[in-house]
């Protein structure tokens, strides 16, 4: 059933709204008649004439220089094989998405209905005027070798078959570091390679470029060992053939230093790893199941260094560490090819980056305090923000040094700054949040479980390992909704706060609630009765440790959902006012907005407290807050009470936390226009700073702003995030989408991770509790 669910979710993702994953967006204004006359006729004739006189000007006047063609014939797609060009299109679109989000490279995906290598080459070669580079993808061997080689000979733009070279480059970087840790020299170690397809052959060729020797390899394909007696080997494979024809994998691996697997899962046993030489290296990269599972290999002996292609294991050999940045560097110097020197430069840049101190945002993403070079960290993490500014310049330099760059870079420092600005160093926040949540999932109460959106979100949250959902509501009604919409709830506990089976819990919770509220207008009977309300019941589950966090509010007004949390859980000891914050994900990075949901007209003192609460929350994402205190006035330009209140709040914040980067009062436009700010208000602390946090003077301003950004600006919004409660309770906006609910679940889990000290025994017991509840329902 889960497989069917994932299938349905994948189909909905690709189908909903605008089908597919990519679109073409104009980069110039095209609103007025003048714009259109410049974009097309008659103005477009001018760049056409310039390019006709000098075709290199295509890089100056068109998008060619930042445009890569992702091209396939669909003959070797993922693990699906020869499924044809049409069926390969979702994968090619996905590759385009990765190019864009990791390196700001635009992509046209092209699926060609042609299997003949010569004809395929002719078609692709004819497309050279369109593209700055060609990424060949999912083309079966041996045709992929022929196609790439012929295109490299004919074209004067970079061409790379990523299935071959991507894996080779990333694994080579990992190999360099693994050999260093194991104190072995590449020219002396013995290799056993299972698999001799496109990726495997590219790997071994690159290892030879690094110093490995042909005679130190034993390679296997589906027909057995590569030996000199075989007549089906091409010239490249013959270089790795041995004299023995009867050797098997288990015999070959005995006393070997390195095992490289690019074949099928579970063909290597623990005994085979134990038979390898001292301090062995095992790269088991079959997907989704490696040749030997990571934990099995590590358990077989303590001195093994292990890498796989899986994201849930250390040392993931992931092609996304390479191709976006390799093409970025090649495009930026107008390289005519991606040569061996450029590939080796990428290898060495990746290997060296692994040895440098890891940024806090990477530690945060992988829920570790200090990731450092060692047996479980021999290759950078895919979310490392330094990859773009490390690998791309290395590739660009190699292109220049090897003589294939037509436009050399002169100011490398400026180039690095430009690279970092392309995507924004903070712009991986959502991916970081997701990985961190999955590293330590928590028990999450969904109070509105008789809602289709909640059930869809809960199922996804569970399937993706974000949280252990607990559904509150009438079991019969919930199962009816789930059944009608093919949602599998077999693994999820359902608790009905009004049912007979929860009477004991209600009584217990009612007694505790009465103790909290007995002198605040609530009697003993009312305290027990109110526990039939899911918001009170769920909040009490969090308060008593029966759950770690709660999400509610999809079908209730915001105040009606906050009130139970305040009465049951209460504010943090040092907090006088809770606040609501939104995270808006923009192209320039995340923006943190407050107060957007709670405080109508805060005093200067309350606004200062809200600011400090938000600053504290921003730091939990390992982002330094740079705060603009907003108003309609700029630094005293108005003497109105409203403007004076913001100015006073700014002063209080600076007194309470002098090191915080904050200024105001100021208009929102000024916060983002560095030139005007610097020219007119050079004294401001925000001069030359990228503002990422906006504090609004009142609820109306904040609420209007985030809704405009979300609905009109099309920004992705996460929130509202409640700040100042002792334990994690978060409130959804009325009518939130499934995506918004999942985003809120991620925040709730991170909040629970922060507010609940980790205790391994307690975590195990909590998970067991959840499983018992699941089994009962």
N, C-alpha and C positions, 0 to 999 in steps of 0.2 A: 504493500500500500504506500509506504514512504517513497518508493521509487516512482510510483504513479504521481504522487503529490509533487515531488520535485520536478517531474516531467511537466505537469500542469503549470507549476509556477514559472518554469523556464519559458514555456510557450506564451503565457500571459505577459511575461516581461518583454519578449520580443514583439508581441502583437499589439499591446495596449497603446492607446493614443496614436501617435504616428508610427507606423510599422518600421521595424529595424532599429538601429542604434546610432546612425549618423545622419547629418544633414549638411548642406552647403549654406554658409552664412556670409553675406557681403561684409567686406572689411572697410568699405568707404560709404559715406553718406549717399543715399539714393532716394531722397524724399521729394526734392523740388524738381521743376523742369530743368533748371540749370544742372543739377546733379546728374539727371538722366542724360542730358546732352553731352556731359563730360564722360559718363560711364560708357555710353554707346555712341550712336551717331549724333553729331559729326565729330565730337572731341576724341573719340577712340582712334580716329585715323592718325593722330599725331604719334602716339607710341608705336602704332603699327609701322609707320614710315621709319621711325628710329630703329626698330628691330629689323626691318627689311634691309637697312643699310649696315647693320651690325647685329647679327643674331644673338650675340652674347648679352645684348641689352634686354633680352627676354627676362633675365634675372633681375633687371633693374625696374621693369615696368609691369611684370606679371608675378603670379604666385609660384612660378616654376621652382624657384630656389628653396621653397619650404614645402614642396609637394612631393610625396613619395607614392609610387604605385605599388600596392600590395596585390600581387598577381599569382593566380593559380589555375590549374585545370582540374582540381578536385580529385586527383588520383591517389592521394595519401593523406586523408584528412584525419587529424587527431588520432584517435584509436578506432576510427570508423572505416578507414581504407578508401577504396575507390568508389566514392558516392556521387561523383559528377560535379560539374561546375555550379549548377544552381544550388545544390545542397551544401556546397562549401561556403556560400556567401555569408551566412551568419558568423562563421569563423573569421572570414576576411574583414568583415565589419568590426568584429571584436578586436582584431589586430590593429585596425585603424584607431579604435578608442584608446588602446594602450600607447600608441605613438603619440597621441594628442595629450593624454593626461600626464605622461611621464617626460615628454620632451618637447611639447608644443609643436609637433610636426603634423601638418595636414596630410590626409590620405584620400586617394580615390582607390576603392577596391575594384579589381577587374577579374572576372571569372571567364576563362576562355574555353570554349568547347573544341578543344584540339589536343589529341594525345600524341600526334606525330612530333617528335622533338624538333625537327627541322622547320616544320610549319609553325610550331609554337614560337620558336626563336624569331622567325620572320615577323610574326604578329607583334611580339613585344618590342622588337627592334624598331618597328615603324612608329611606336609610341614615344620614342625618345624626345621629340620636341615638347611633349606635355610635362615631363617629370624632371625633377632634380635628382631622383634616385629610384631604384627598383628593388623592392623586397619580394623575392620569390618565396612562395609558401606552399607547403603540403603537396609537393610534386614527388612522385615515387622514384625510387632508385631502380636502375642506373640512369634513367632519363634526366634526373635532376642534375647529375654531374655534367652531362653533355650540354644541357640547356644553359647552366650557369657559365660554363667555360666559353661557349660560343657567344653568349651575350656580353661577357667581359671583353672578348676580343673585338666585338663590333661596336659597342656603345662607348660613349665618352662621359658617362655619368656612373655613380656608384651602383653596383649590383651585388646583392648578397642573398644567398639561399639560407634563411635563418635556421631552418630545421637542421642543417649541417653545422654551420659556423657558430650559431648562438650557443648551442650546448657545448661545443668544443671550447669556445672562449671562456665561458663561465666555469666549466669543469677544470680547465687548465689553470685558471687563477686559484681555484680550490686546491688543485694538485700541488702547485708551487708551495702553498702555505702548509699543506699536510706533510709534504716531504721535509720542510724545514722543521716542523714540530717533531717529526719522527727521526730527524737527523739522518736523512738519506739523500743521496745525490741522484738526480734524474737519469744521468747517463749510466748508472750502475744498477738501478732497480729493474726487477723483472715484472712484466705486465701479463695478466690474463684478461682477455676481453671477450665477453659473451655478447654476440651481436656484431654484424658486419655491414649494417645498412649505412644510409647517408650520414647520420649523426655519428655513428661509431667511427667510420672512416675519416670524417673530418676531425674527430677528437685525436685519433692516433697520429694523423699527419701533423696536427698542431703540436702534439707532445714531442714529436721528432724535431720540429722546428725549435723547441725549447731545449733539446739535447738528448732526448731518449733515442735509443738505438733500435733499428728494425729487428735485429737478431734477439732482442730481449722481449719480444712480444709473442704470445701464443693467442691466436684469435679463433673464435668459433662462430659459425652461422647456423642456420636451421639444418644444414646438411652435415654438420660436424666441424672438425678442425680444418683450418686452411692449411693445406699441405701441397707440396710440389707435384704430387701425382694427380691432382684435380685439374680437369680441363675447362672448368667453368669459371675460372678466376680471371678478372681483368688485370691489366698491368699494375694498377695500384695495389690490388690485393696480393698479387704475387710477391711484392716486396716484403709482406708479412707472413708468407707461407713457410712452414717448417718441413723437416724431412719425415717426421713420424706421421703415419696416417691413422694409427689406432688409438691415439691418446684421447682420453675423455676429460670432461670438465673437472671432475673430482680429483683426477690424477694431476692435471695441469696446475690446479690451484695450490697443490701442496708445495710449501716453501716459497710461494710467490709473494712479492712485496705489495703489489697493487692489483686489485680486482676492479674492472670497469664493466658495468652491466648496462647495456642498452638493448634489452631483449624482452623477456617476459617475466612475470612475477614468480617468486618462490621456487627458483631453480638452484639456489645456493642454500646449504644447510649450515647449522651452527658448527657441526663437525668439520665442514670444509673450511670455515673461517678459522677454527682452532688449528687447522693443519698448515695455515699460512706462516710465512716467516715472522720473526719478531717485529713488533711495531708495524702491523700491516695497515693498509689503506683500502677501504672498501667503498666504492662509489656505485651504489645499486640504484639506477635511475630509470628503471621501467616504471611506467605509470598506468593505472593508479596504484598498482601493487608492485613494489620493488622486488628485485631478485631475492632479497632476504629482508625481512622487516627490520627496522632500525633497532627496536628493543631486543630482538633476538640476537642480532649481530653484537650489540653492546654487551649483552649478558654472556656471550660466549667467551669473551676475554676482555680484560681491562685496558689492554694497550692498543685496541683498534680505534682508528679514526674513520668515521662513517659519514657518508653524504647520500642523500636521495633526491628525488624530484618532488617530494611531498612538502607541503607548506606547514604540516603539523609536526615536523621533525626539525631538529637543528640541521644546519648546513644544507639548505635547500638549493639545488642547482636549478636556477630559474632563468629562462631566457630573457625575462624582462629586465634583468640586470645589465643586459648588453645591447640589444638591437636599437632601443630608442636613442641611447647616448652615442652609439657608434655612428648612426645616421646623422644625428645632430652635429657631431664634429665634422663629418664628411661634407655635409651640406654647407656648413658655415665657412669652409675654406674653398668651396666649389671643387671638391676633389673629383677627379675623372674616374676613380675606381676605389674600391676598398681592397687594399693589398695586404700582403702578409705582415708588413711593418705596422699597419694600422691595427690589425687584429692582435698582434703581440703587445702593442701599446695598451690596448684595452685590457688584455690579460694582466699586465704588470700594474696598471692603475687600480684594477679591482683587488689584486693581491695586496698592494700597499695600503689601500684604503682600509682594509680589514685590520691592519695593525695600528691605526690611529685611534685616538679616543672617540668613543661612540657618543653622538649627541643625546641629550636627555630625552628628546622626543622619540628616539628609537628605543631607548630603555623603557619608556612609558608604553610604547606600542606593544612590546613583547613581554611586559609585566616583569621586568628584571631591573635590579638596582644598578648593575654595572656590567654590561656585556663587554667582554674583552677577548682579544686574540687568544685562541686556545683550541683544544680538540673539538669543542662544540661551537666554535665560531671561526671558521676558516674562509668564509666568504661573506661579503656584506649582506645585510638584510634588504629585501626589496623596497622597504619603506624608508631607507636611509636618504634624507634629503640632499646629501652631498654627492650622490651618484652623478647627477647631471653636470655639476661644476667640476667633477674630478675626471670622469671617463671621457666626456666630450672634448675637453681641451687636450687630453693625452692623445686622442685619435687625430685631432686637428694638427697637433705638432708633428705627429708621425707622417701625416699626409704631406705637410710642408717639407719636412726633412727628406722624405723619399721622392720628392719632385713631382707629386701628382696633384698639388694644390694650385688652382688658378687664381685664388684670391687670398693670399697669406694674411694672417692676423698680425697686427703690429703692436697693439696694446692689449696684452694678455690680462692685465688686471681689470680693465674695462670690460673685456669679453666675459670674464667670470661674473662680474656684477650683472651684466646683461642676462646671462644664463639664469642666475638666481631670481631675477625679476620676471622671467618668462612665466613661471608657474606660481611664484610666491612660496617661500620656504615653509610657511605655515599651512599650505593648502592641502596637505595630506591628512588634515585633522580627522575627518570622518573615517578614513581607513585605519588610522591609529586607534581611534576609539573602538572600532569594531574588533581589532585584533586584541586589544587589552581586555575587552569584555569577555571574549571567548577564552582567554587564558585562565579565568577564574569565575565561571558562571555562578549566579546566585539564584535563590528561590524568590521568584517574582510573582506577586499577587496581581491578577487582572480582575478588578472589581466589577467591570461591565461585561461579563463573559457571555451574556445572552445577546451579543451583537456580532454580526457576521465579520465586520472588520477586525474586531478584537480576536475572534477565533482564528482568522487567517494569520494575523500577526503573531499570535501565540504559537501557532504551529511552525511558522518560519523561525521564530526565536528559538524554539526547541530544536528543530532540525539543524540549525546552524550553530548550535552549542553556545548561544548567547546567555541563556538563562534556563532555569527549571520553572516553567509556568505553573501557577496554581489558579484555577478558574473558580470564581465565586458566582453562584446563581443556581437556578433551578435546573437540576440535572436533565430532566426530561426535555425541557425547552432547548437547552444547549445542544443535546444530542440530535434533536430534530433539525436545528439550524445546520449543524455540522453534516448530518446525513444528506440533507437537501443540496449541500454545496461541496460534497466529496472531500470533507475535511476529516482527517484521521485523528481522533482524540483518545485512542486506545492507550497512549502512554501518559496522558495528562490527568492529574487529579482534579475532580470537581467537588467543591464544598458548597453546600446550600446553607447559608446562615439562618434560614427560616425552618429548616427541616428538623425532624425529631432526632436524627443522628448527631446533630451539633448542639443539642440542648446542654450537654455538660460543658462544652467550650463556651457557649453563650453565658452560662451561669458564672463560670470562672472569669470571663472577660468583664461581665457586668459588675462583679465584686471589685475587680481592680479599677474599673472606671468610676464606680461610686466613691472609692477611696480618693480618687483624684478630684472629683467634682462635687463632693457632698456639701461643701460650703459655697458652691457657686450655682445654686438654684436647681439642683437635680436631686430627686429622691431615689431611694433604693429600687423601687419598682421600675421607674423610668430608666435607670441605669441598665437594668437587664433587658428591658424591652427594646432599647435603642440599638442593642447588639444584633437585632434582626436586619438593621440597615447595613448593606454591604460595605459602605465606606467606613463605618465605625468598626465593623467586624474585621475588615482587612487591615485597617490602621492598628487595631489591637494585636493582630497576628504579627505585624512588624515590631510593635512595642514589646511583645513577650518573647520574641525570638523564634516564633513559629514560621516566620518568613523573613526575608532580608530586605525587601523593598516592595512598594505597591505603586500601581498605576491606575488612575481612575479619571472620571470627568468627561468621558466621551458623550454621555447622554444627560449630564447634569450641569447646572450653572456653576461657574468657577467658585464663587464663595461657598456654595453648598458642599463642595468637595474639599476645600481647604479647611473648613471649620472642624470636621472630625479629626483631621491630622493635627491641627493645633491643640484641640482639647485632649486627644489621646496621647500624642507624642510630645508636643510642645517644642518651643524654640531652644536653640543652643543657649547655654548659660550666659554668654556674653552678648547675646543678640536681643535688641529691643523690638525690632521690626523685621519680619521676613520680607523677602522681595522676590520678584519674578524676572527671569532673564531669558532672552532668546539668543541662540547662535544662528547667525545668517551666513551661509557658505557662499562666498562670492568668488569671482575669478581672481581677485587679488588676495584672497585668503579669508579666514573667518572674521566676522564682526560680532562682538558681544554687545547686546543691547539691554539696558535696564533703566528704570523699572517699567516693565511692559504689561504687568497683569495684576499687581496687588495694591500699591499705595497711590491713592488718588492725588493728594496734594501734600507731599512730604514737606516738613520743615527743613531748614538748612542743616540742622543736626541729623535729622533722619536721612536726608539725601547724602550726607557724608558717610553715614553708616552703610547705606545701600552701596555706595561706591567701593567701600572697603570690602564688603561681602563679595561684590562682583570681582574685584581684583584678586581676592583669595581663590575664587572659583576658576578664573582664567589661568592662574598659576598651576592649578591641578592638571591642566593640559600641557604643561611645560612650555607655556607661552608667556612672555613678558608683557604685562598689560601696559598699553600706552593709551591714556584715557583723555577724552575730550568731554568736558562738562558743557552740555549744550543749552543754548538759549536763543532768543532772537537778537541778542545784543552781543557786541564784541568788546570785551575788556573795558567795561564801563561806559560804552557809547550811549547807553540808556540808564537813567537813574530810577527806573521803575522798580517797585518792590519785587517783581518776579525776577528781573535780571540781578538785583542785589542779592536775592536769596541764593542763586546759583554761585555768584562770586563768593559769598560767605561760606557756602558748602565746600568750595574749592580750597579756601583758606583753612578750614577745619581739617580737611583730608591731609593737606600738607603738614599741618601741625602734628597730626596723629601718626602719619607715615611719611616722613620727609624724603625718603628715597624713591617713592612712587612717582612714575612719570605721568603727570596729570596737569591739565591747565583748563582755564575757562574764566568767566563765561565766554562762549563763542558760538557762532553760527555753524551749522552742520557743514555747509559748503566750505567754510574756512578750514575745517578740520582735515579736509582731503585735498585742498589746493595749496601745495607746499610753496609755490612761488609767491602767491598773494600773502600768505602767512609770513614768509621770510622778509618780503619787501616792506610790509606794513607793520608787522609786530615781531621784530627780530628778537625781542626779549622772551618770547614764549618758549616754554620747555618743550613744546611739540615741534619746533622748527627742525626740518629735515628728518622728522620721525614719521613712521607709518602708523597712523592711528588705528587701533583695532578694537577699542572699547568706547561705547557711546553711553553717557548717562543723561537721561532726559529729565527736565524739570518737574514733570508730572505724568500721571498715568495716561492722560489723553494723548500727549505728544508721543510717548513711547509706543503706545498701542497702535496709533495711526501710522507711525513710521515703519514698524515691522510688518504690518499688513500690506502697506504699499510696496515695500521691498519684496515681499513674498509673492503677492498676486500680480503686480504690474511689472516689477523688475525680474520676476521669474527665478528669484534666488531660492535655494534650498534652505528651509528653516528647521531648526531643532528647538523644541521648547513647547510651552514655557517650563523653564527649570526653576524649581522652588529653591531658594537660598535661605539658610538660617534655621531649618528644622534639625532636631537632634538625630533623626533617622530618616532614611530615604522614602519619601512619598512625593510622587510627581503627578501633576494634573494636566490632562490632555485638553486641547481646545475642542469645543463642540464640533462634531463632524470631521475630526482629524482623519487623514488618509491612512491606509495600511502602512505606507512608507513612514509617515510621521510617527505612528505608534511604535514601529520597530526602532526608529531613531531614539524615541523616548525610552524604550526598553534598554538600549545601549547606555544612555545617560544614567538610568536608574541603577543598572548593574555597576557602573563605575562609581557612582555615589556610594553604593553599598560596600564596594571594595575599600573605599576610603574610610568609611565610618564604622566598619566592622573589622576589628583586628583579625588577621589571618591566623588560624590555629588549625593545623592539619587534622588533628583528631576531631575537632568540632566540625570542620568542613565535611569530613567523612560521615559523621553522624547526621548532619543536615541532609546530605544526599540520600542517606538511608531512609530518613524520615520522609523525604519527598517520594521515594520509591514505594514506601509502605502506603502512603496516601494514594498513590497512583493505583496500586494493586487493589485497594479497598473499593475504588470507584470503577 
